[in-house]
């Protein structure tokens, strides 16, 4: 693991939450509409929504019914990792729109790298297992690269590079560390659908006591020893 302090890992993790990434994704939607077309903006929204639903579905399946893969310690795709790996490469691509294609490609690689670092922070902070982090990286990268492959074949109809860069960077800095109670919402959905009073938790599930449940769950999302 990289020689970073716990504070550093929390700092990195603070970029990956839904309260940070989703507003940036919304701003990206606007700039895609402005620079390219409504169709490409809609494609971006579709990709983000599908990936987010997939993440939520894996978590609901575990929390509500205990569905997971015990052999690889998988209880749900890492949402922080998926969002950061999906959003940041596209963010850097748009910021570098006026630059040569090679620099835009480099920007995508930087975004993927930062997304990977966010994933590693979730692993280091014990919020997710390796399999959950890797699944988040793969899913997020598929979202980002799917869109970039579309963008790279088109020249923007118009650009506003300074405004794009300013708006996206300011959002990332201003929202850093904010948390949305997504884990609580997902848990409530899982319990409502399954009819159970308490969610499944990782520790007992790993010990094969899947029928014993507890309501001990940290809504901050940083206590995955006991949740997802």
N, C-alpha and C positions, 0 to 999 in steps of 0.2 A: 504494500500500500504506500501511497505517496507520503513524504515526511511532513504532514500537516497537523496542526493542533486541532483539538475538538472544536474550538471556536471557528477555525477556518472551515471545517466540514459543515458546521451549522450555517456559516455564511454562504457557502456554495448551495446548500440545500434550500436556503431561503429564496433562491431564484426559481425553483422548480414548481412551487405550489400553484394551484389553480387560481388563487387570488392575484398572482403575478402574470402567469402565462396566458390565461384566457383573455384579459384585457389587451395584452400585446397581440394575441391572435386576432382579436376584433379590430385593432388598429391596422394590422396587416391586411385584413379583409378590405378595409377602406382604401388602402394604398394600392392593392391589387386592382380594385375597381377603377381607381383614378389612373393608374399607369398602364393597365392592360385592358381588361374587359370585365363586364358583369359575370360572364360565363366562367372565367378563371377564378374570380372571387367566390362564386358559388361552389366551384370545385374544391377550393380551399376549405370552405365551411363544411362541405360534405365529408372531406377526409378527416378533419378534426372531430366532427361529431361521431363518425363511425368508430374512430380509434378510442374516443372517450367512452362511448357506449361499451366497447369491448373491454376496456379496463374495468368499468363499473360492473359489468356482467360477471367477470371472474371473481370480483370481490364479493358480490352478492351471493354467488354460488357457494363460496366458502363460508361466509358469515351466517348465511341462512341454513345451509344444508351440510356444510363440512366437505364440499367437493374441492379436492385439490390433488396434488401429486406428492405424496409423502416422500417418495424416494429422492426427489430433488428439492424438497422443502418449498414447494410452490403453493401459495395460497391466493395469489392474485397478481396481476401485472402492476408494476410500480407506476403510479400515475405521475409522480414528479418526474421520473425518468422519461416516460413517454412524451409528456408535454414539452419538456425542455429540449428533447432531441428532435421533436417535430417542429417546434416554433422557432428556436434560435437559428437553425440554418437558413430558414426562409427570411428571417429578420435580417441577417447579415447579407443575404443575397440582394434584398431590396435596398439596403443602405448603400451597397456597392454597385447599384444599377448603372451609374455613369462610367464606371471603371471598365477596363478590358475584361473579356470573358474569363481569362485566367485568374484575375483577382476575384471575380465573383465566385469562381469555383473554390478558390482558397477560402473565401468567406464562408461558404457552405461547410467546408472541412473544419473551420474554426468553430462554427456553430455545433457541429456534431461532436467535436471534442469537448466543448463546454457542457453539452448535454450528457456526455459520458461521465464527466467529472461530477455533475449533479447526481447521476446514478451511483457513482462510487461513494458519494457523501451519504446517500441513503443506506448503502451497505455498511459503511463505517459507523453510522449512527444506529445500527441495528434495527432500522425501520423496514428493511427488506432483505430477503435472501439473494444469493447470486443469481438463481434462476429467475427470480422476479425482476431483478434489475436488468438482466440480459433481455428478457422478454420486452421490457419497457423500451430499451435501446433499439431493438429490432423493429418494434411497431412504430416508434417515433421516427426512426430513420426512413422507413417505408413511406410514411406520410410526407416527410420533407422532400425526399428524393423524387417521389411521384410528382409533386408539384414543380420542383426545380426542372425536371425533364420536360415539362410542358413549357415553362417559362424560357428555358434556354433556346427553344426553337422560335421564339418570338422576340421582336424588338419592342420595347415599351412605346406606346403611342405618345406618352408625355411623361416627364419625370419632374420631381421636386426634391432633389437629393438632400438638400439641407433640412427641409421640413420633414422628410421621411426619417432621416437619421435623428434629428432632434426629438421628434415625437416618440419614436420607439425607444431611444436610449433614456429619455426622461421617464417614460413609463416603467422601464426596467429598474431604474434607480429609485424612483418614488415609491413603487409598490413592493420593493424588495423586503422580504420577511413577513409580509402580510399573510394571514392564514384564513382560509375559508373552512367552515365546519363540514367539509366534504365527507370525512370519515363518518361523522355522526349521521349525515343524511343517508349515506350508503347503508349504514347499519340499520337505520330505521326502515328503509325499503326492504332490506333482507328479512328483517323480523316480520314486517307486515305481510310479505309474500309467503314466507315459510310457516307463519303462525307460531313460531317459537318465542319464548319469553326472553331468552338470552342468546347472544351470538356465539358461534363456535370461536375458539381461540387457538392460536398456534401451539402453545406449550402442551396443552392436553391432547390436541389433535396429533401432534408428533409422538406423544406417548401412547397413542392409540386408545385414548379415553374419549372418543368422539361423542359420546352421549352425555358427557358431563359438560355443562356450559357455565359460563360466568358472565356477569355484566361488567366486569372490570375491563374497561376499554378507554384508552387515553384519546380524547377527541383531537389532541394536537397532532396525532399521526406519528409521534416519535417514540412510541412504546410498542413496537411490533413484536417484542417478546410475548406480548399478551394479545395482540391483535394482528392486523394486516397492514 
